[in-house]
Amino acid sequence: MTIPTQDLTGKKQFRIAGYSPLFSSLDFFFGLPFYQEFSVCSGVDCSCPVAFSPDNFNRLQFRETSMAGRKNHLMLNPEATEVLAQEKTVYFVTGCIENVATIQKKEWRTLVMFRRFSFVASLILCGAVVSRGIIPVPAATAVIQGDLDNPRIRFATEAIERALKQKKWQVRTKPLSADEHADLNIIISVDPAASAPELHGVRREGYYIDQVAHTCRVMARDDAGAMYGGLELAELIATNTLARLKSEIKNPYFPLRGIKFNIPLDARSPTYSDYGDSPQRNIGDMWDMSFWKRCIDNLARARYNFISLWNLHPFPSLVKVPEYPDIALADVKRLHFNKRIELHQYYRYTSEGGREKPENLLSNLETLKKMSIEEKIAFWREVMSYARTRNITFFIVTWNIFTNGTYGKYGITEKSTNPKTVDYFRKSVRQLLLTYPDLGGIGVTAGEKMRGLSKKEREKWLFSTYGMGVLDALERQPQRKILFIHRQHQTGAKDVVQAFEPLIRHPGVEFCFSFKYAVAHIYSCTSQPYHERFIEDIRAFRIKTFWTLRNDDVYYFRWGAPDYVREFIRNIPYDVSRGYYLGSDGYTWGREFLSTEPDHPRRLEIEKHWYHWLLWGRLGYDPGLSNDRFRAILEARFPQVPAKILLTAWQEASMVYPLVTAFHWGPPDFQWYIEGCQGRTGFHDVNDFITRKPHKRCPYLAISDFAAQSRHSADKKSPLQLADEIKTRCQRVFGMLRTLDSPTDDKELRRTLGDLRIIACMGMYYAHKIKGAAFLARYRTKKEEIDREQAIRQLNEAAHWWRMYVSHALTQYTNPMETNRVLTVDWRKTMENVLNDIRIAGGVPQLKSMEPTPGGKLYHGKK
């Protein structure tokens, strides 16, 4: 047998991995190729996981021959050995390597395993290399059994099959059978009656998973749970952590885990709102089946189980109402980019909080796709049906009263007292539910174009339209189950319950509220105060709520802080929770359009921001999922770099968002966007930082209070302390990036590390700006010149880091970007505002010039 050699000179830590061949003629092995991983390092405190069988091995030795002829004896310390598992299974031993010094250049020969009667059973090391992955056994076979006709189970078995084939296993899939022999058997089964004792305690979408000898089992009460258990098993294989599998039950923490998707169906059927590059560039993709299949598959892997589509008035693009047939819209259109006027003239805000679209502008549209209303209906039926195969349900949520796309036909207006409008909405809701049998339900908003109406008047209108429309549909489909979501926004729970009492009592309706948990910024503080009075009301009515988790902070850069997400989810009031949906109002999570190195076709945003979406989905299903799993996922995805360092760097960089946003708090989306340092009114200068108050639940001292106090509260961080924390985190990121950075052909890794560097530069800017604002405020209060000098110095440093931020960001992204909440984000133009902060403090910008220098003489050196 040829053993590969590796130059290990000077290596103090390395790992080797190997599989045993199957010796079925001996009782020595029991049918399962096993994985061994040794982490050898200097010092006796280095523990290493070892897997072997059977139970009567009491010594495990390496014999190593150096090139110089010296022999070192590396042995697991028997006193530190803990044997787990039971007879005829793989055993796991945690022990220490004794007497290990710096490893010399070596050639591995064999790994000899001794039984208590000193019989050498087998050579188990077929090869050894310094590796992070499993070394496969030639011709090792795995059989995956399950109900392959069930699309959810088939989705899971395909994921397992891909993971095994990447490890060079030979894989077969087949229906369930009692007798099957292979090196590894995987069985996925569904038992709705929960007759097996293992399923006691397993709930809907939960599963039981275990490994006995050479068989891995996934058992569930429904096919959704079986799918999630199968995906779990696939991930364990892909991340080389199958050896850690223990018998356990997993149930979802939140029953419903979804996304908020503001969908721009058409220029005539806009979301809230289509002013901005993101929705305009994604209108066509909303009618692309390949987009939705990729989106749905990714969400299913992350354990999401519903998608809520949010649109001002979706009916003309989705249904043909028999009583109002001419309202249905053919084709897919958007504002013509080649001739377009300023978008804010097209979707402009009015005093009522809505958008007016002058009719003379509607002629400036381009057709993206030719489709009849019948073809549109067939398209969305296919999308929703496909989603069901991944245990994902669609819901549609609207704002009111909007009539986009009706063009005043049939006498329809936006007046709540117009009986034709009421009838049209009621018939549209009924037809929506009848047209789409896989639609899970509908959601409503008592705004944002119902001003002038009292809460009771709003609820009366909503029930007479949406409520009655749902009841009409249920009268025709009495077996139908519908989830009705009523947002608490711009109304009150008591008024809602009183108006919707017939719907709440209906056996075919599950009635829930919805509440903006952190207003527009989940990346602020893990504990929020805004829901406290609301949940008192709904507890009294015994009605649960969905939580709207708004991310109007992270658009450009890749975010990922598992500790923050885990704590945030655990702080959500559990007893009144039905679930949550995560998303944005200011951004459409369609296809990526900002990269300077775009893929073709353009990549999905949820694929670019895969880690961000993964964290909220997986931790919403299981907040107990540890960082060890995320480290393993990162290691499998980016094997070129140390995963532990990458996870830490990613988390440290990501914390810039909540630290800054919680300190400089503006609850609505239009008040603050961290990646542009602006709100709708423009750039937030040093005076804005002085006057803005921190988030109520975060222990930060406002700058104005800091300036006024001679002594600072011990239970609150001063602005200077917070700035130092942000700076320290960013400096740690820069240090870790020096370890992580290396030439690589992996575009995803390169751009991920680039994003971490960009975020760290952004954090350094805010750290110095906060300090500059604090010193300036104190100077204005106490009139000490040293404070003004410090302010000028800090604001000059901030300007330097803004320039660094923009320079790095422009290597990866295009800018400016039009947004629908804070208007134009132009990093270059913002530089002048950043410099003006120094002038506000009475200083002079002292940045090195970046203007081109005049040409000089070129001298040639001698060879």
Secondary structure as the mmCIF struct_conf table of DSSP 4:
data_model
#
loop_
_struct_conf.conf_type_id
_struct_conf.id
_struct_conf.beg_label_comp_id
_struct_conf.beg_label_asym_id
_struct_conf.beg_label_seq_id
_struct_conf.end_label_comp_id
_struct_conf.end_label_asym_id
_struct_conf.end_label_seq_id
STRN STRN1 GLN A 6 GLN A 6
TURN_TY1_P TURN_TY1_P1 THR A 9 GLY A 10
BEND BEND1 LYS A 12 LYS A 12
STRN STRN2 GLN A 13 GLY A 18
HELX_LH_PP_P HELX_LH_PP_P1 SER A 20 LEU A 22
TURN_TY1_P TURN_TY1_P2 SER A 24 SER A 25
BEND BEND2 LEU A 26 LEU A 26
TURN_TY1_P TURN_TY1_P3 ASP A 27 PHE A 28
BEND BEND3 GLY A 31 GLY A 31
STRN STRN3 GLN A 36 CYS A 41
BEND BEND4 SER A 42 GLY A 43
TURN_TY1_P TURN_TY1_P4 VAL A 44 ASP A 45
STRN STRN4 SER A 47 PHE A 52
TURN_TY1_P TURN_TY1_P5 ASP A 55 ASN A 56
STRN STRN5 PHE A 57 SER A 66
TURN_TY1_P TURN_TY1_P6 MET A 67 ALA A 68
BEND BEND5 GLY A 69 GLY A 69
STRN STRN6 LYS A 71 MET A 75
STRN STRN7 LEU A 76 LEU A 76
HELX_RH_3T_P HELX_RH_3T_P1 PRO A 78 ALA A 80
STRN STRN8 VAL A 83 VAL A 83
BEND BEND6 ALA A 85 ALA A 85
TURN_TY1_P TURN_TY1_P7 GLU A 87 LYS A 88
BEND BEND7 THR A 89 THR A 89
STRN STRN9 TYR A 91 CYS A 96
STRN STRN10 ILE A 97 ILE A 97
BEND BEND8 ASN A 99 ASN A 99
BEND BEND9 THR A 102 THR A 102
HELX_LH_PP_P HELX_LH_PP_P2 ILE A 103 GLN A 104
BEND BEND10 LYS A 105 LYS A 105
STRN STRN11 LYS A 106 ARG A 115
TURN_TY1_P TURN_TY1_P8 ARG A 116 PHE A 117
STRN STRN12 VAL A 120 VAL A 120
BEND BEND11 CYS A 126 CYS A 126
STRN STRN13 VAL A 130 VAL A 130
BEND BEND12 ARG A 132 GLY A 133
HELX_LH_PP_P HELX_LH_PP_P3 ILE A 134 VAL A 137
TURN_TY1_P TURN_TY1_P9 PRO A 138 ALA A 139
STRN STRN14 THR A 141 GLN A 145
BEND BEND13 GLY A 146 GLY A 146
TURN_TY1_P TURN_TY1_P10 LEU A 148 ASP A 149
BEND BEND14 ASN A 150 ASN A 150
HELX_RH_AL_P HELX_RH_AL_P1 PRO A 151 GLN A 166
TURN_TY1_P TURN_TY1_P11 LYS A 167 LYS A 168
STRN STRN15 GLN A 170 LYS A 174
BEND BEND15 ALA A 178 ALA A 178
BEND BEND16 ASP A 183 ASP A 183
STRN STRN16 LEU A 184 VAL A 190
TURN_TY1_P TURN_TY1_P12 PRO A 192 ALA A 193
BEND BEND17 ALA A 196 ALA A 196
HELX_RH_3T_P HELX_RH_3T_P2 PRO A 197 LEU A 199
TURN_TY1_P TURN_TY1_P13 HIS A 200 GLY A 201
TURN_TY1_P TURN_TY1_P14 ARG A 204 GLU A 205
STRN STRN17 TYR A 207 VAL A 212
TURN_TY1_P TURN_TY1_P15 ALA A 213 HIS A 214
STRN STRN18 THR A 215 ALA A 220
BEND BEND18 ARG A 221 ASP A 222
HELX_RH_AL_P HELX_RH_AL_P2 ASP A 223 ALA A 238
TURN_TY1_P TURN_TY1_P16 THR A 239 ASN A 240
HELX_RH_3T_P HELX_RH_3T_P3 LEU A 242 ARG A 244
STRN STRN19 GLU A 248 LYS A 250
BEND BEND19 TYR A 253 PRO A 255
STRN STRN20 LEU A 256 ASN A 262
STRN STRN21 ASP A 266 ASP A 266
TURN_TY1_P TURN_TY1_P17 ALA A 267 ARG A 268
STRN STRN22 SER A 269 SER A 269
TURN_TY1_P TURN_TY1_P18 TYR A 272 SER A 273
BEND BEND20 GLY A 276 GLY A 276
HELX_RH_AL_P HELX_RH_AL_P3 ASP A 277 ASN A 282
TURN_TY1_P TURN_TY1_P19 ILE A 283 ILE A 283
HELX_RH_3T_P HELX_RH_3T_P4 GLY A 284 TRP A 287
HELX_RH_AL_P HELX_RH_AL_P4 MET A 289 ARG A 301
TURN_TY1_P TURN_TY1_P20 ALA A 302 ARG A 303
STRN STRN23 PHE A 306 ASN A 311
BEND BEND21 LEU A 312 HIS A 313
HELX_RH_AL_P HELX_RH_AL_P5 PHE A 315 LEU A 318
STRN STRN24 VAL A 321 VAL A 321
TURN_TY1_P TURN_TY1_P21 PRO A 322 GLU A 323
STRN STRN25 TYR A 324 TYR A 324
HELX_RH_3T_P HELX_RH_3T_P5 PRO A 325 ILE A 327
HELX_LH_PP_P HELX_LH_PP_P4 ALA A 328 ALA A 330
BEND BEND22 ASP A 331 ASP A 331
STRN STRN26 VAL A 332 LEU A 335
BEND BEND23 PHE A 337 LYS A 339
HELX_RH_AL_P HELX_RH_AL_P6 LEU A 343 TYR A 346
BEND BEND24 TYR A 347 TYR A 347
STRN STRN27 ARG A 348 TYR A 349
TURN_TY1_P TURN_TY1_P22 SER A 351 GLU A 352
BEND BEND25 GLY A 353 GLY A 354
STRN STRN28 ARG A 355 GLU A 356
HELX_RH_3T_P HELX_RH_3T_P6 GLU A 359 LEU A 361
TURN_TY1_P TURN_TY1_P23 LEU A 362 SER A 363
BEND BEND26 ASN A 364 ASN A 364
STRN STRN29 LEU A 365 LYS A 369
HELX_RH_AL_P HELX_RH_AL_P7 ILE A 373 ARG A 388
TURN_TY1_P TURN_TY1_P24 THR A 389 ASN A 391
STRN STRN30 THR A 393 THR A 398
STRN STRN31 ASN A 400 ASN A 400
TURN_TY1_P TURN_TY1_P25 ILE A 401 ILE A 401
TURN_TY1_P TURN_TY1_P26 ASN A 404 GLY A 405
TURN_TY1_P TURN_TY1_P27 TYR A 407 GLY A 408
HELX_RH_3T_P HELX_RH_3T_P7 LYS A 409 GLY A 411
BEND BEND27 GLU A 414 GLU A 414
TURN_TY1_P TURN_TY1_P28 SER A 416 THR A 417
HELX_RH_AL_P HELX_RH_AL_P8 PRO A 419 THR A 435
TURN_TY1_P TURN_TY1_P29 PRO A 437 ASP A 438
STRN STRN32 LEU A 439 VAL A 444
BEND BEND28 ALA A 446 ALA A 446
STRN STRN33 GLU A 448 GLU A 448
BEND BEND29 LYS A 449 LYS A 449
TURN_TY1_P TURN_TY1_P30 ARG A 451 GLY A 452
BEND BEND30 LEU A 453 LEU A 453
HELX_RH_AL_P HELX_RH_AL_P9 LYS A 455 LEU A 462
HELX_RH_PI_P HELX_RH_PI_P1 PHE A 463 GLY A 467
HELX_RH_AL_P HELX_RH_AL_P10 MET A 468 ARG A 476
TURN_TY1_P TURN_TY1_P31 PRO A 478 GLN A 479
STRN STRN34 ILE A 482 ARG A 487
TURN_TY1_P TURN_TY1_P32 HIS A 489 GLN A 490
BEND BEND31 THR A 491 THR A 491
HELX_RH_AL_P HELX_RH_AL_P11 ALA A 493 ALA A 499
TURN_TY1_P TURN_TY1_P33 PHE A 500 PHE A 500
HELX_RH_AL_P HELX_RH_AL_P12 GLU A 501 ARG A 505
TURN_TY1_P TURN_TY1_P34 PRO A 507 GLY A 508
STRN STRN35 VAL A 509 LYS A 516
TURN_TY1_P TURN_TY1_P35 TYR A 517 ALA A 520
STRN STRN36 HIS A 521 HIS A 521
BEND BEND32 ILE A 522 SER A 524
BEND BEND33 THR A 526 SER A 527
TURN_TY1_P TURN_TY1_P36 TYR A 530 HIS A 531
HELX_RH_AL_P HELX_RH_AL_P13 GLU A 532 PHE A 541
TURN_TY1_P TURN_TY1_P37 ARG A 542 ARG A 542
STRN STRN37 THR A 545 ARG A 550
STRN STRN38 ASN A 551 ASN A 551
BEND BEND34 ASP A 553 ASP A 553
BEND BEND35 TYR A 555 PHE A 557
HELX_RH_AL_P HELX_RH_AL_P14 PRO A 562 ASN A 571
BEND BEND36 ILE A 572 ILE A 572
BEND BEND37 TYR A 574 TYR A 574
TURN_TY1_P TURN_TY1_P38 ASP A 575 VAL A 576
STRN STRN39 SER A 577 GLY A 583
BEND BEND38 ASP A 585 GLY A 586
BEND BEND39 GLY A 590 GLY A 590
STRN STRN40 ARG A 591 ARG A 591
STRN STRN41 SER A 595 SER A 595
BEND BEND40 THR A 596 GLU A 597
BEND BEND41 HIS A 600 PRO A 601
HELX_LH_PP_P HELX_LH_PP_P5 ARG A 602 ARG A 603
STRN STRN42 LEU A 604 LEU A 604
HELX_RH_AL_P HELX_RH_AL_P15 GLU A 605 LYS A 608
TURN_TY1_P TURN_TY1_P39 HIS A 609 HIS A 609
HELX_RH_AL_P HELX_RH_AL_P16 TRP A 610 TYR A 621
TURN_TY1_P TURN_TY1_P40 PRO A 623 GLY A 624
HELX_RH_AL_P HELX_RH_AL_P17 ASN A 627 ARG A 637
TURN_TY1_P TURN_TY1_P41 PRO A 639 GLN A 640
BEND BEND42 VAL A 641 VAL A 641
HELX_RH_AL_P HELX_RH_AL_P18 ALA A 643 SER A 654
TURN_TY1_P TURN_TY1_P42 MET A 655 MET A 655
HELX_RH_AL_P HELX_RH_AL_P19 VAL A 656 PHE A 663
BEND BEND43 HIS A 664 HIS A 664
BEND BEND44 PRO A 668 PRO A 668
HELX_RH_3T_P HELX_RH_3T_P8 ASP A 669 GLN A 671
STRN STRN43 TYR A 673 TYR A 673
TURN_TY1_P TURN_TY1_P43 ILE A 674 CYS A 677
STRN STRN44 GLN A 678 GLY A 679
TURN_TY1_P TURN_TY1_P44 ARG A 680 THR A 681
STRN STRN45 GLY A 682 PHE A 683
HELX_RH_AL_P HELX_RH_AL_P20 VAL A 686 THR A 691
HELX_LH_PP_P HELX_LH_PP_P6 ARG A 692 HIS A 695
TURN_TY1_P TURN_TY1_P45 LYS A 696 ARG A 697
BEND BEND45 CYS A 698 CYS A 698
STRN STRN46 TYR A 700 TYR A 700
HELX_RH_AL_P HELX_RH_AL_P21 ILE A 703 ALA A 708
BEND BEND46 SER A 710 ARG A 711
TURN_TY1_P TURN_TY1_P46 ALA A 714 ASP A 715
BEND BEND47 LYS A 716 LYS A 716
STRN STRN47 LYS A 717 LYS A 717
HELX_RH_AL_P HELX_RH_AL_P22 PRO A 719 LEU A 740
BEND BEND48 ASP A 745 ASP A 745
HELX_RH_AL_P HELX_RH_AL_P23 LYS A 747 LYS A 782
HELX_RH_AL_P HELX_RH_AL_P24 GLU A 785 GLN A 812
STRN STRN48 TYR A 813 TYR A 813
STRN STRN49 MET A 817 GLU A 818
BEND BEND49 ASN A 820 VAL A 822
STRN STRN50 THR A 824 VAL A 825
HELX_RH_AL_P HELX_RH_AL_P25 TRP A 827 ILE A 840
TURN_TY1_P TURN_TY1_P47 ALA A 841 GLY A 842
HELX_LH_PP_P HELX_LH_PP_P7 LEU A 847 SER A 849
BEND BEND50 GLU A 851 GLU A 851
HELX_LH_PP_P HELX_LH_PP_P8 PRO A 852 GLY A 855
HELX_LH_PP_P HELX_LH_PP_P9 TYR A 859 LYS A 862
#
